[in-house]
Amino acid sequence: MSQLKSCFNLDDFRVLAKSRLPRMIFDYLDGGSDDEVTLRRNQDSFSKIQLMPRVLRNVENIDLSTMVLGQKVDIPLLLSPTGQTRMFHHSGEVAVARAAARAGTIYSLSSVSSTSIEDTAAASGGCKWFQIYVWRDRQIIREFMTRCRKSGYHALCLTVDLPVHGNRERDLRNRLTFPAALTLKTAMDVMSHPRWLYHYLTSPKIEIANVASSAKAAVSDGGGLMDYISRQFDSTVDWDDVAWMIEQWDGPFLIKGIVNPQDARRAVEIGASGIIISNHGGRQLDSMSSTIEVLPQIVQAVAGRAEILLDGGVRRGTDVIKALALGATAVMIGRPYLYALAAGGEEGVDRMFELIRAEIIRDMALLGCTKISQLTTAVIFNAQEIG
Ligand SMILES: Cc1cc2nc3c(=O)[nH]c(=O)nc-3n(C[C@H](O)[C@H](O)[C@H](O)COP(=O)(O)O)c2cc1C
């Protein structure tokens, strides 16, 4: 705990995570595609937006609660789906879901998670979404929906920015495979992190928990887990497939990975209840714009017909405020909670929520706002320039 106490912002967890994880695991978490231009841009773009505070307003009581797809959250910061979370800390998805519930927010479980839909639901009663890809085998999608309904998942979130895998060169250089292949380089890497290695060896094997049996069969056929996943992603998917999924699910449905206003319009037309503006944290197509840059255009295109969320580069309370002021219902984070988990397990994620919550409250007070509904373009100094 003492080291967690010396984390004062989200980036401090990154530094701690780097020391705790083998290099190849940290790079998988931290990295982006190609030259990582979009990865950097996601964060840099937030700093170009300037805030315009008001003073002498009573800011004693600040309420961060808001509604997201009919669900009340105590903080407008949700957790994006990330696969194979137990790789970063043995407590994995269960720890993150519990910390999210304690913080009063929503956790999205990835379809390639290392803990199953059912086990995550059993561990945490908080509001959960399930992220889905369009798997080649449509029967898997139907089964996922049935399992999510039974386990009480509130919404489905379809990720659409992964028709093929992005080019993550850090992983190529590190020869990263799932499960990790033992080479001299990887052996030296993991052996220099004995605590991580101990938990890795003594915890149940890390698998794609939601499809463990079919994935196992594929891996024993000779292909790796990554091969199996790549084969399951269907690059022929189009809007009709998504419309079919929305109809099948018949509940709150979000599309994640939209950055183009025309796609946002189309998503609304086929019945999506929410859009997550995302470039997969700069892990897919490089040289895309940042997510905050496209937010105003998407807000205009959607015109209130669906809720808009955004992820990518959110690291500060002021980033959360900027996105909400420009029209997002809430924001989401991926890497920051994984850094916090790697740094200190469940306690680490609790500490992360404690810090970001305090930051948002302090920033709202300095801005002269006491409620989320007061975050409008009026608090942005250069709103014209951005819009
Ligand atoms: C290690 C890692 C694994 C991820 N796995 C998934 C996934 O399984 N499904 C998905 O839709 N997005 C996945 N993402 C993308 C995140 O959901 C999210 O869009 C991104 O991390 C947001 O950017 P940020 O990390 O700057 O907050 C992953 C991201 C990371 C860093």
The ligand as an SDF file (V2000), in Angstrom:
LIG
                    3D

 31 33  0  0  0  0  0  0  0  0999 V2000
   -4.3010   -4.0790  -22.9880 C   0  0  0  0  0  0  0  0  0  0  0  0
   -5.5240   -3.6190  -23.7050 C   0  0  0  0  0  0  0  0  0  0  0  0
   -6.4790   -4.5470  -24.0990 C   0  0  0  0  0  0  0  0  0  0  0  0
   -7.6250   -4.1230  -24.7640 C   0  0  0  0  0  0  0  0  0  0  0  0
   -8.5840   -5.0500  -25.0780 N   0  0  0  0  0  0  0  0  0  0  0  0
   -9.7380   -4.6440  -25.6490 C   0  0  0  0  0  0  0  0  0  0  0  0
  -10.7980   -5.5760  -25.8880 C   0  0  0  0  0  0  0  0  0  0  0  0
  -10.6860   -6.7560  -25.5770 O   0  0  0  0  0  0  0  0  0  0  0  0
  -11.9210   -5.0960  -26.4740 N   0  0  0  0  0  0  0  0  0  0  0  0
  -12.0820   -3.7780  -26.8200 C   0  0  0  0  0  0  0  0  0  0  0  0
  -13.1190   -3.4000  -27.3500 O   0  0  0  0  0  0  0  0  0  0  0  0
  -11.1010   -2.8860  -26.5800 N   0  0  0  0  0  0  0  0  0  0  0  0
   -9.9560   -3.2760  -26.0010 C   0  0  0  0  0  0  0  0  0  0  0  0
   -8.9850   -2.3570  -25.7300 N   0  0  0  0  0  0  0  0  0  0  0  0
   -9.2340   -0.9130  -26.0030 C   0  0  0  0  0  0  0  0  0  0  0  0
   -9.8980   -0.2470  -24.7940 C   0  0  0  0  0  0  0  0  0  0  0  0
  -11.2090   -0.7170  -24.6150 O   0  0  0  0  0  0  0  0  0  0  0  0
   -9.9780    1.2640  -24.9450 C   0  0  0  0  0  0  0  0  0  0  0  0
  -10.6190    1.5840  -26.1440 O   0  0  0  0  0  0  0  0  0  0  0  0
   -8.6320    2.0030  -24.8650 C   0  0  0  0  0  0  0  0  0  0  0  0
   -7.7670    1.3750  -23.9560 O   0  0  0  0  0  0  0  0  0  0  0  0
   -8.8770    3.4460  -24.4560 C   0  0  0  0  0  0  0  0  0  0  0  0
   -7.7210    4.1890  -24.4520 O   0  0  0  0  0  0  0  0  0  0  0  0
   -6.8570    4.4650  -23.1120 P   0  0  0  0  0  0  0  0  0  0  0  0
   -6.1180    3.2010  -22.8430 O   0  0  0  0  0  0  0  0  0  0  0  0
   -5.9620    5.5980  -23.5200 O   0  0  0  0  0  0  0  0  0  0  0  0
   -7.7940    4.8310  -22.0030 O   0  0  0  0  0  0  0  0  0  0  0  0
   -7.8200   -2.7440  -25.0760 C   0  0  0  0  0  0  0  0  0  0  0  0
   -6.8490   -1.8210  -24.6690 C   0  0  0  0  0  0  0  0  0  0  0  0
   -5.7220   -2.2400  -23.9900 C   0  0  0  0  0  0  0  0  0  0  0  0
   -4.7160   -1.1980  -23.5580 C   0  0  0  0  0  0  0  0  0  0  0  0
  1  2  1  0
  2  3  1  0
  2 30  2  0
  3  4  2  0
  4  5  1  0
  4 28  1  0
  5  6  2  0
  6  7  1  0
  6 13  1  0
  7  8  2  0
  7  9  1  0
  9 10  1  0
 10 11  2  0
 10 12  1  0
 12 13  2  0
 13 14  1  0
 14 15  1  0
 14 28  1  0
 15 16  1  0
 16 17  1  0
 16 18  1  0
 18 19  1  0
 18 20  1  0
 20 21  1  0
 20 22  1  0
 22 23  1  0
 23 24  1  0
 24 25  2  0
 24 26  1  0
 24 27  1  0
 28 29  2  0
 29 30  1  0
 30 31  1  0
M  END
$$$$
